[in-house]
Each structure stands twice: as C-alpha cells, then as structure tokens.
Amino acid sequence: MSNISPWKTTLLSLYYHASRPYRWWNRRNGQAVGGAPMPVVFYHRVADVGSTSWTISNKTFIKQIDWLQKHFEIISLGEAQRRIRHRLAGPPAVTLTFDDGYSENCQSAIPYLIENKIPCTYFATLKNILDGSPFEHDIAAGIDAPPNTMDQLRDMAQAGIEIGTHCHNHIDLGGITDRRVLYDEVVGPREVFEKELKTSVRYFAFPFAQYMNLNSDVFQLAADAGYEGVVSGYGGYNWPATDPFHIERVPVNNDVIRLKNRVTIDPRTVRPPRFRCADTILDRQLCTANDTNNAMAPLETQATA
C-alpha cells in the first residue's frame, strides 16, 4: 500500500504531467552536452508485510523497475561515476542501490533484477549479517524483518550484484572523531566482506545518510582504504564534471509517482551542487560545502533507516 495519501498522489501526478514538457526540454539540452544530472536511487526493504516508511511492496517495486527500464538506461554505480567524471552525453540513465541488507529482498526483488540483468549495488551492515539480529529501527517499529545471511550475499555477488558496505553497526557516523572507531565501522566490514565473498568491495554508504550524518574523516578514510566511492542519501543529484567520489542519492517510496518526479529531475528540487569537489583526495574528503540554504531539499520526508 502506498505511504502517500490519495489526494497528494493526485496533486503530484498533475504536477508531474504539467511539468513534463519543461523536464523533457531541460534534459534534452543537458544530455546533448553531457550536462544532465545523474540520479542514483536507493531502496531499503522490499516486502509485502510489516509496512514502514522504508518498505516497498513487491508489486510497486516491479512497477517502478519496469517504468525505469522503459524510460532510462539502468547503469552500474561504476558506469555512473565514469559518465559524471567525463561529462559523457547519452540517453537518460539511473543507478539502483539498496541499503541495510534485508533477507526479504532475496525473495523477489533481487531475483527480478538478476533475471533481467539489471545492475545494482547492495550495501549491507556487517553486524546484522553475522549475528542475524534485526535492525534497531525495525525493532522500534515492532516488525520482524530478518537481515540477509552471508550466504545470500555470496549468492548475489556470484550473480553479478555488487556488494558494498554500510558500516559494522549501522550507527550515525556524523559526530564520531575516534579514528579507531571509524576504522572499525568503515574499513573493517570491507575486509570481512572481501574475504567471505571472494570479491572486491568498492563502495561505502553512510547510515542514515543525511547531511548531519556525514563525516569528513570518513571520506578521507575510505579513500585511503581504497574505496572507489562513498554514497550519501539526502536527496541530491550528481552533476557532470564534478568529482564523483561522493555520490548523492534520492530515496524511493512505496509509490511510482514520487519516483517519476525525482528521477526526471523535479525542477523544484534542482539547486547548485551541495559540494564543490576538487580533484585531489585530500580536498575531496567532504569537499567545500555550499551554503546550507542552497542545499538540495527532497520532495517529501525521507526514510530514516
């Protein structure tokens, strides 16, 4: 069931269709010169029970993916970085990611992506994978949502799903200054996953992923450890010819209309890039933040998981 009211769905639908000509014109001009922003979306849990703001039904997930396939080229995170870095012109493209690591995703959603050869990056939290404990936000919501097992991640990796890290304990890294703690949360899981899954782990995702949850030390630590990118999730787009080490993402909700609004670049949410990134690893830690008043603001309240 959609987590958006029927009247708001109607208003968003009217807005989307009314603004389509502008979106089409703007994207066409941007694509011609490699100047269109690259949307990267993130899911959490795809399931038909235990509804939460971070849960999407299997039916809605299939509808969203089918719509994306008709209107976008779905590309890997690595390919998205390549196009951002080199300002490559081309057809509209979008990248799929998952956060946390829910066992239920392997019942239908991930098999559907594998069957249709659709790339995605799957960010998993190590502690929950190892001990099978549910996520704290699910316990607080009173739902039974088991995490993935290592065997499930291994099967996904072998089938072509890229596995990334999402901390050891799924904690807020924003205010942590202890380098040992940061290393254990950011680099430690990478070492475990690479050993257990026999594959390279190239990307790290901040838990919670809002601006307040980011940490400049994490960007530097991830770069020093050999990560190829770090992702956030506060609703930003990725602008061509900027440093793609920091990849901004937009959330996906349990309806199709907000997905359409976000990935076709809602003109109400377009702002200057949140960060002006330099080419050096040292300067790209967190880059130079623009004034917070100019930050990208997502359409709706985002999931907190």
C-alpha positions as CSV (number, residue, x, y, z in Angstrom):
1,M,0.0,0.0,0.0
2,S,1.3,3.5,-0.9
3,N,2.5,5.6,2.1
4,I,1.2,8.7,0.4
5,S,-2.4,10.0,0.7
6,P,-4.6,9.7,-2.4
7,W,-5.1,13.5,-2.7
8,K,-1.4,14.0,-2.6
9,T,-0.9,11.3,-5.2
10,T,-3.3,13.1,-7.4
11,L,-1.6,16.5,-6.9
12,L,1.8,15.1,-7.6
13,S,0.6,13.3,-10.7
14,L,-0.9,16.5,-12.0
15,Y,2.3,18.4,-11.2
16,Y,4.4,15.7,-12.9
17,H,2.5,15.7,-16.1
18,A,2.2,19.5,-16.2
19,S,5.9,19.9,-15.9
20,R,6.9,17.1,-18.3
21,P,7.5,19.4,-21.3
22,Y,9.9,21.5,-19.2
23,R,11.6,18.4,-17.9
24,W,12.0,16.9,-21.4
25,W,13.3,20.2,-22.8
26,N,15.8,20.7,-20.0
27,R,17.1,17.1,-20.0
28,R,17.3,17.0,-23.8
29,N,19.5,20.1,-23.8
30,G,21.6,18.9,-20.9
31,Q,22.1,15.4,-22.5
32,A,23.3,16.9,-25.7
33,V,26.3,18.4,-24.0
34,G,26.7,15.8,-21.2
35,G,25.3,18.3,-18.7
36,A,22.3,16.4,-17.3
37,P,22.5,15.4,-13.6
38,M,22.7,11.7,-12.9
39,P,20.1,10.3,-10.4
40,V,21.0,7.5,-8.1
41,V,18.2,6.0,-6.1
42,F,18.2,3.9,-3.0
43,Y,15.8,1.2,-1.6
44,H,15.8,-0.5,1.8
45,R,13.3,-3.3,2.1
46,V,11.0,-4.8,-0.5
47,A,8.3,-6.9,1.2
48,D,4.6,-7.3,1.4
49,V,4.3,-7.4,5.3
50,G,5.4,-5.1,8.0
51,S,4.8,-1.8,6.3
52,T,7.1,1.0,7.2
53,S,8.4,4.2,5.5
54,W,11.4,2.2,4.3
55,T,9.4,-0.7,3.0
56,I,8.2,-1.1,-0.6
57,S,5.8,-3.8,-1.8
58,N,6.9,-6.3,-4.4
59,K,4.2,-5.1,-6.7
60,T,5.2,-1.5,-6.5
61,F,8.9,-2.4,-6.9
62,I,8.2,-4.3,-10.1
63,K,6.1,-1.4,-11.4
64,Q,9.0,1.0,-10.6
65,I,11.7,-1.1,-12.3
66,D,9.5,-1.7,-15.4
67,W,8.9,2.1,-15.7
68,L,12.6,2.8,-15.3
69,Q,13.5,0.3,-17.9
70,K,11.1,1.9,-20.4
71,H,12.4,5.5,-19.8
72,F,16.0,5.1,-18.6
73,E,19.2,3.1,-19.2
74,I,19.8,1.5,-15.8
75,I,23.6,1.5,-15.2
76,S,26.0,0.4,-12.6
77,L,27.4,2.7,-10.0
78,G,30.9,2.5,-11.6
79,E,29.4,3.5,-15.0
80,A,27.6,6.4,-13.4
81,Q,30.8,7.6,-11.9
82,R,32.5,7.3,-15.3
83,R,29.8,9.4,-17.0
84,I,29.8,12.0,-14.3
85,R,33.6,12.4,-14.2
86,H,33.9,12.7,-18.0
87,R,30.7,14.6,-18.7
88,L,29.6,12.0,-21.2
89,A,26.5,12.7,-23.3
90,G,24.0,10.0,-23.7
91,P,20.4,8.8,-23.1
92,P,18.8,9.3,-19.7
93,A,20.4,6.9,-17.1
94,V,19.7,6.0,-13.5
95,T,21.5,3.8,-10.9
96,L,19.9,1.5,-8.4
97,T,21.2,0.8,-4.8
98,F,19.9,-0.9,-1.7
99,D,20.8,-0.1,2.0
100,D,20.9,-2.2,5.2
101,G,20.5,-5.7,3.9
102,Y,17.1,-7.4,4.3
103,S,16.6,-11.1,3.7
104,E,13.2,-10.5,2.2
105,N,14.9,-8.6,-0.7
106,C,16.1,-12.0,-1.9
107,Q,12.6,-13.4,-2.2
108,S,11.5,-11.4,-5.3
109,A,13.3,-8.1,-5.8
110,I,16.9,-9.2,-6.2
111,P,16.0,-12.3,-8.3
112,Y,14.0,-10.0,-10.6
113,L,17.0,-7.7,-11.1
114,I,19.3,-10.7,-11.7
115,E,16.8,-12.3,-14.1
116,N,16.5,-9.1,-16.1
117,K,20.3,-8.4,-15.9
118,I,19.7,-5.1,-14.1
119,P,22.8,-3.8,-12.2
120,C,22.6,-2.6,-8.7
121,T,24.9,-2.0,-5.7
122,Y,23.7,-3.6,-2.4
123,F,25.0,-2.0,0.8
124,A,24.9,-4.4,3.8
125,T,25.6,-3.9,7.5
126,L,28.1,-6.4,8.8
127,K,27.0,-7.0,12.4
128,N,23.4,-7.9,11.4
129,I,24.7,-10.2,8.6
130,L,27.0,-12.0,11.1
131,D,24.7,-12.5,14.0
132,G,21.3,-12.4,12.4
133,S,20.0,-9.6,14.7
134,P,17.2,-7.3,13.3
135,F,17.9,-3.6,12.8
136,E,17.1,-1.3,15.7
137,H,14.7,0.7,13.6
138,D,12.7,-2.4,12.8
139,I,12.6,-3.4,16.5
140,A,11.4,0.1,17.3
141,A,8.7,-0.3,14.6
142,G,7.6,-3.6,16.0
143,I,8.2,-5.6,12.8
144,D,10.0,-8.9,12.2
145,A,12.4,-8.2,9.3
146,P,15.4,-10.5,9.3
147,P,18.7,-9.3,7.8
148,N,20.5,-11.1,4.9
149,T,22.8,-14.0,5.6
150,M,26.3,-14.2,4.3
151,D,25.3,-17.0,2.0
152,Q,22.7,-14.7,0.5
153,L,25.2,-12.0,-0.1
154,R,27.6,-14.6,-1.6
155,D,24.9,-15.8,-4.0
156,M,24.1,-12.2,-5.0
157,A,27.8,-11.4,-5.6
158,Q,28.2,-14.5,-7.7
159,A,25.1,-13.5,-9.8
160,G,26.6,-10.1,-10.5
161,I,25.1,-7.9,-7.8
162,E,27.8,-5.5,-6.4
163,I,28.1,-5.7,-2.6
164,G,29.1,-2.5,-0.7
165,T,29.5,-1.8,3.0
166,H,27.1,0.0,5.2
167,C,29.0,0.2,8.5
168,H,29.7,-2.5,11.0
169,N,26.9,-1.5,13.4
170,H,24.6,0.8,11.4
171,I,25.4,3.9,13.6
172,D,25.4,7.6,13.0
173,L,29.0,8.5,12.0
174,G,28.4,12.2,11.9
175,G,29.8,13.1,15.3
176,I,32.4,10.4,15.8
177,T,36.0,11.6,16.0
178,D,37.8,8.5,17.3
179,R,39.7,7.2,14.3
180,R,39.8,3.6,15.6
181,V,36.0,3.6,15.8
182,L,35.7,5.0,12.3
183,Y,38.2,2.4,11.0
184,D,36.2,-0.5,12.6
185,E,33.0,0.8,11.2
186,V,34.1,1.8,7.7
187,V,37.2,-0.3,6.7
188,G,36.7,-3.4,8.9
189,P,33.5,-4.6,7.2
190,R,35.2,-4.2,3.8
191,E,38.0,-6.6,4.8
192,V,35.5,-9.1,6.1
193,F,33.2,-9.0,3.1
194,E,36.1,-9.3,0.6
195,K,37.4,-12.3,2.5
196,E,34.0,-14.0,2.8
197,L,32.5,-13.1,-0.6
198,K,35.7,-13.5,-2.6
199,T,35.1,-10.2,-4.5
200,S,36.2,-6.7,-4.3
201,V,34.2,-4.2,-2.3
202,R,34.4,-0.8,-3.9
203,Y,31.8,1.4,-2.2
204,F,30.7,2.6,1.2
205,A,27.2,4.0,2.2
206,F,26.7,6.2,5.2
207,P,23.9,5.0,7.5
208,F,21.0,7.5,7.8
209,A,22.9,9.5,5.1
210,Q,21.5,13.0,5.8
211,Y,23.9,15.9,5.7
212,M,24.2,15.9,9.5
213,N,25.3,12.2,9.4
214,L,28.3,12.8,7.1
215,N,31.8,13.0,8.4
216,S,34.9,14.4,6.5
217,D,37.1,11.9,8.3
218,V,35.1,9.0,6.8
219,F,35.6,10.3,3.2
220,Q,39.4,10.5,3.8
221,L,39.5,7.1,5.5
222,A,37.5,5.5,2.7
223,A,39.7,7.0,0.0
224,D,42.9,5.9,1.9
225,A,41.5,2.4,2.3
226,G,40.9,2.0,-1.5
227,Y,37.2,2.6,-1.7
228,E,36.2,4.0,-5.1
229,G,33.2,6.0,-3.8
230,V,31.1,6.9,-0.8
231,V,27.4,7.5,-1.0
232,S,25.0,9.7,0.9
233,G,21.2,9.9,0.7
234,Y,19.8,13.4,1.4
235,G,18.2,13.8,-1.9
236,G,20.9,15.3,-4.1
237,Y,21.7,14.7,-7.8
238,N,25.1,14.1,-9.3
239,W,26.3,16.8,-11.7
240,P,28.5,16.2,-14.6
241,A,32.2,17.1,-14.5
242,T,32.3,17.1,-10.7
243,D,34.3,14.7,-8.6
244,P,32.1,11.5,-8.3
245,F,33.9,10.1,-5.3
246,H,30.9,11.4,-3.2
247,I,27.7,10.0,-4.8
248,E,24.5,11.7,-3.9
249,R,21.2,9.7,-3.9
250,V,17.5,10.2,-3.8
251,P,15.1,7.9,-1.7
252,V,12.4,5.7,-3.2
253,N,9.0,5.4,-1.6
254,N,6.1,2.9,-1.9
255,D,4.5,4.6,-4.9
256,V,5.5,5.3,-8.5
257,I,4.7,9.0,-8.9
258,R,7.4,10.2,-6.5
259,L,9.9,8.0,-8.3
260,K,8.9,9.6,-11.6
261,N,9.2,13.1,-10.1
262,R,12.6,12.5,-8.6
263,V,14.4,10.7,-11.4
264,T,13.2,13.0,-14.1
265,I,14.7,15.9,-12.1
266,D,11.9,17.8,-10.4
267,P,12.6,21.4,-11.2
268,R,11.5,22.4,-7.7
269,T,14.4,20.5,-6.2
270,V,17.3,21.5,-8.5
271,R,19.9,23.5,-6.6
272,P,23.6,24.1,-7.1
273,P,25.7,21.0,-6.2
274,R,25.9,20.6,-2.4
275,F,29.7,20.2,-2.6
276,R,32.3,21.8,-4.8
277,C,34.8,19.0,-5.0
278,A,38.4,19.3,-6.0
279,D,40.4,16.7,-7.9
280,T,42.7,15.7,-5.1
281,I,41.8,13.0,-2.5
282,L,42.8,15.4,0.3
283,D,40.3,18.1,-0.9
284,R,37.5,15.6,-1.7
285,Q,37.2,14.5,1.9
286,L,33.9,16.3,2.3
287,C,34.8,19.0,-0.3
288,T,33.8,22.6,0.3
289,A,30.2,22.7,1.4
290,N,28.0,25.3,-0.2
291,D,25.8,27.4,2.0
292,T,23.3,25.1,3.6
293,N,20.4,27.4,2.4
294,N,21.3,26.3,-1.2
295,A,21.2,22.6,-0.4
296,M,19.1,20.2,-2.3
297,A,15.8,19.6,-0.5
298,P,13.9,16.4,-1.1
299,L,10.3,16.5,-2.0
300,E,9.0,14.5,0.9
301,T,10.3,13.4,4.3
302,Q,12.9,10.7,3.7
303,A,13.1,7.3,5.3
304,T,15.3,7.3,8.4
305,A,16.6,3.8,8.0
